[in-house]
Amino acid sequence: MRLSRRYYVLVKGKPPYHPRDLAGLYLYGMLNRNRSSRQLESACYNRLDVIWLMEGQTPDHSTIADFVKVHGKHLRNVFRDVLKIASEAGLIKLGHVAVDGTKIEADAGRKSVHKKETLSGKRSAIRRLSRLRDLCSCVTVLQRSEQGPDGQAGSI
């Protein structure tokens, strides 16, 4: 990987970071699913493994972002090569991961979710209503049987 010499030119301020260190930090972030320059900066202060990797150096998030912007294509190629070597050595297994992007509208509002006690109470109310409906249908049958063939109540 050819890295530009612009990181070795000291204009003012702190000494520049070696590109090897910034590349290692970025590759560490990619391996740990962390590509945010602000989170990588925070890791340089808080995570012991990153502090060891960076030898105590704490680059600013803008420094990390600028480095990635300038050398992003090279970094991706290095990352691909690292994965290939690790795969050939049997350290990792590469495969396909499929993500289903189906969006389903949820229906779990406050009125559609019930507790077990509420459901048992509703079931007993439904049973009572069912019995009441059966009783009403029996009464209707009896009333129709009491009516004569002309549809009027029995005549005297």
PLY file of the C-alpha trace (Angstrom):
ply
format ascii 1.0
element vertex 156
property float x
property float y
property float z
element edge 155
property int vertex1
property int vertex2
end_header
0.00 0.00 0.00
1.48 3.32 -1.05
0.64 6.05 1.39
1.13 9.68 0.61
3.86 11.63 2.31
1.52 14.41 3.37
1.20 12.84 6.83
4.91 13.19 7.44
5.05 16.92 6.70
5.08 18.76 10.01
3.56 22.21 9.71
2.45 23.11 13.24
1.10 21.34 16.27
1.51 17.71 17.25
3.78 15.37 15.30
1.96 13.52 12.50
0.63 9.99 12.93
2.30 7.22 11.02
-0.01 5.93 8.25
0.57 2.38 9.50
-1.03 3.31 12.82
-4.05 5.00 11.24
-4.49 2.11 8.80
-4.34 -0.35 11.70
-6.94 1.67 13.59
-9.27 1.74 10.59
-8.85 -1.99 9.93
-9.52 -2.67 13.61
-12.71 -0.64 13.29
-13.82 -2.53 10.19
-13.18 -5.90 11.82
-15.27 -4.81 14.81
-18.04 -3.25 12.67
-17.11 0.23 13.75
-16.39 2.62 10.90
-17.33 5.86 12.63
-14.33 8.13 13.07
-15.81 9.57 16.27
-16.26 6.12 17.77
-12.72 5.16 16.74
-11.44 8.33 18.41
-13.36 7.42 21.57
-11.93 3.89 21.45
-8.41 5.38 21.40
-9.16 6.86 24.82
-11.27 4.10 26.38
-10.40 0.65 25.01
-7.19 -0.97 26.17
-6.74 -3.01 23.01
-6.98 0.14 20.86
-4.68 2.05 23.19
-2.15 -0.77 22.77
-2.65 -0.84 19.00
-2.18 2.92 18.70
0.71 2.92 21.21
-1.08 5.51 23.32
-1.67 7.92 20.45
-5.08 9.57 20.29
-5.84 10.96 16.84
-8.73 13.36 16.39
-11.83 12.13 14.55
-11.17 14.58 11.71
-7.65 13.15 11.29
-9.10 9.63 11.04
-11.81 10.77 8.60
-9.30 12.64 6.41
-7.01 9.61 6.33
-9.88 7.36 5.27
-11.02 9.87 2.65
-7.56 10.03 1.08
-6.66 6.32 1.37
-10.12 4.66 1.45
-9.67 2.63 -1.73
-6.30 1.27 -0.56
-7.69 0.48 2.88
-10.56 -1.54 1.40
-8.09 -3.51 -0.71
-5.93 -4.21 2.36
-9.01 -5.28 4.32
-10.03 -7.63 1.50
-6.50 -9.12 1.45
-6.53 -9.60 5.24
-9.86 -11.43 5.01
-8.55 -13.61 2.19
-5.42 -14.58 4.15
-7.45 -15.26 7.31
-9.91 -17.38 5.33
-7.12 -19.42 3.71
-5.53 -19.95 7.12
-8.85 -21.25 8.46
-9.20 -18.47 11.02
-12.55 -17.30 9.69
-15.33 -18.68 7.52
-16.78 -16.47 4.84
-20.30 -17.03 3.61
-23.34 -15.24 2.35
-25.67 -13.46 4.69
-29.13 -12.70 3.34
-31.24 -10.00 4.87
-34.94 -9.92 4.13
-36.16 -6.37 3.65
-39.84 -7.17 4.01
-41.76 -4.50 5.89
-44.87 -5.66 7.71
-47.25 -3.26 9.38
-47.58 -4.04 13.06
-50.90 -4.25 14.83
-50.00 -4.23 18.49
-51.81 -1.17 19.71
-52.97 -0.67 23.26
-56.46 -1.94 22.44
-55.34 -5.03 20.51
-53.12 -6.55 23.23
-54.93 -8.20 26.13
-53.99 -10.00 29.31
-54.97 -13.61 29.98
-57.54 -12.58 32.63
-59.20 -10.15 30.23
-59.47 -12.80 27.54
-60.99 -15.37 29.93
-63.57 -12.76 31.01
-64.40 -12.01 27.38
-64.73 -15.74 26.64
-67.26 -16.18 29.46
-69.19 -13.14 28.19
-69.23 -14.66 24.70
-70.54 -17.95 26.14
-73.33 -16.10 27.98
-74.26 -14.24 24.81
-74.27 -17.51 22.88
-76.64 -19.07 25.42
-78.84 -15.96 25.31
-78.96 -16.15 21.49
-79.92 -19.84 21.67
-82.67 -18.98 24.17
-83.96 -16.18 21.91
-84.03 -18.50 18.91
-86.01 -21.04 20.97
-88.51 -18.34 21.96
-88.83 -17.27 18.33
-89.54 -20.86 17.25
-92.17 -21.21 19.98
-93.84 -17.93 18.98
-93.98 -19.01 15.35
-95.46 -22.35 16.31
-98.19 -20.61 18.35
-99.15 -18.50 15.34
-101.57 -19.97 12.91
-100.91 -20.70 9.26
-102.06 -17.20 8.37
-99.28 -15.67 10.55
-101.61 -14.36 13.23
-101.82 -15.40 16.83
-104.30 -18.17 17.56
-107.94 -16.97 17.12
-110.89 -17.87 19.33
0 1
1 2
2 3
3 4
4 5
5 6
6 7
7 8
8 9
9 10
10 11
11 12
12 13
13 14
14 15
15 16
16 17
17 18
18 19
19 20
20 21
21 22
22 23
23 24
24 25
25 26
26 27
27 28
28 29
29 30
30 31
31 32
32 33
33 34
34 35
35 36
36 37
37 38
38 39
39 40
40 41
41 42
42 43
43 44
44 45
45 46
46 47
47 48
48 49
49 50
50 51
51 52
52 53
53 54
54 55
55 56
56 57
57 58
58 59
59 60
60 61
61 62
62 63
63 64
64 65
65 66
66 67
67 68
68 69
69 70
70 71
71 72
72 73
73 74
74 75
75 76
76 77
77 78
78 79
79 80
80 81
81 82
82 83
83 84
84 85
85 86
86 87
87 88
88 89
89 90
90 91
91 92
92 93
93 94
94 95
95 96
96 97
97 98
98 99
99 100
100 101
101 102
102 103
103 104
104 105
105 106
106 107
107 108
108 109
109 110
110 111
111 112
112 113
113 114
114 115
115 116
116 117
117 118
118 119
119 120
120 121
121 122
122 123
123 124
124 125
125 126
126 127
127 128
128 129
129 130
130 131
131 132
132 133
133 134
134 135
135 136
136 137
137 138
138 139
139 140
140 141
141 142
142 143
143 144
144 145
145 146
146 147
147 148
148 149
149 150
150 151
151 152
152 153
153 154
154 155
